[in-house]
Amino acid sequence: MAAAIDTCVLELYHRPCSMKEAANHLQISERHLANLTAEKRVRTIRLGRCVRIPGTELKRLASEGCSNV
């Protein structure tokens, strides 16, 4: 079971994630993540109207924590 979770986490780091996926992974609210992106403290990718968090940014946030962003 742990291997499946590790594979899922690694997959998140290799593709852009939706705001909901990123917030769930970081264990923060979507509103807090939206505030961080509005303050330009989190890098995003816009695909039309969709906003995505790059995997590298998600990995950075997970390792540094949101208080250091």
N, C-alpha and C positions, 0 to 999 in steps of 0.2 A: 504494500500500500504506500509506503514512504517513497518508493521509486517512482510511482505514478505521480505523486505530488511534486517531486523534484523535477520530473520531466515537464509537468505543466508549468512550473515556475520558469524553467529554462526557456520554454516556448514563448512565454510572455516577454522575455528579454530580447528575443530575436525578431519581433514584429511590433508595429505600432499598436497600442491598445486604446480602447475607448476610455472615456473619462470614468465610466462606471467600473470597468475592469481594473483600471489603475487605482481608483479609490479603494476598491475591495482588496486589492493586493497590498496596498500600503496601510490598510486598516484606518483610513480617515474618511470623512464624509465627502460626498461629491461636491458639496457647497464649499468646503475648505479647499479642495483641489481647484475648483473654479476660481476662488479668490486668489490662490497662488498663481494661477495662470494669468489672471487679470493684472496682477502686480508684476508680471514678467519674471517671476521667480522660478517658473517651470517652463521649459521649452516645449512647444507644441508644433504639430503639423496640421495644417488645414487642408482638407480634401473636400472642396465645395463647402457645404455647410457643416460637414463632420469635422470634429476636432479629435485628434489622436495624440497620444503621448508616445514618443519614440521609446523603443526598448532600452536604449542606452540611458535615456533620462530616467526611466523607471528604475533601472539598476542603480543609478547614482542616488536617487531619492531613497531607495531601500537601504543602501549602505550608509549614507550620511544622516538620514533621518530628516523629517520635515522641519524640525526646529532650526536646523543649520542651513536651510534653503535660502 
